[in-house]
Amino acid sequence: MNKRTTALAFAAVMTATTLAGGCSKSPEVTATSAAGSAAVVNVSDIDVTEHVKTALHQNELLKGFDISVVTLKGDVRLSGVLDSQAQIDEALRIARASDGAHTIHDELTIKQ
């Protein structure tokens, strides 16, 4: 690649990154009428990540473990090294229970 092509590729990546970063909006709440069903809540990726991280840190079984939580469009990715399958199962349960989490990607491993 020549310098111009490299510069254009870099600019395209930076533009895409900037646009993707702008997609995390603050939570929006759409309420239904009194006769309707429960309210629909759209939770931002940042809020989903914070809810999951907080719940993981407050859990006695998972305290002290470094579990990475990344959320993109409601898809939550957990990664880290734990001591047992029971801890992995608990971390996944917590992530699934979080408002705004659509899909959970399990990249957790057991310490060898």
Secondary structure as GFF3:
##gff-version 3
##sequence-region A 1 112
A	DSSP	alpha_helix	3	21	.	.	.	ID=ss1
A	DSSP	beta_strand	28	30	.	.	.	ID=ss2
A	DSSP	beta_strand	40	42	.	.	.	ID=ss3
A	DSSP	alpha_helix	45	58	.	.	.	ID=ss4
A	DSSP	beta_strand	68	72	.	.	.	ID=ss5
A	DSSP	beta_strand	75	82	.	.	.	ID=ss6
A	DSSP	alpha_helix	85	97	.	.	.	ID=ss7
A	DSSP	beta_strand	103	110	.	.	.	ID=ss8
###
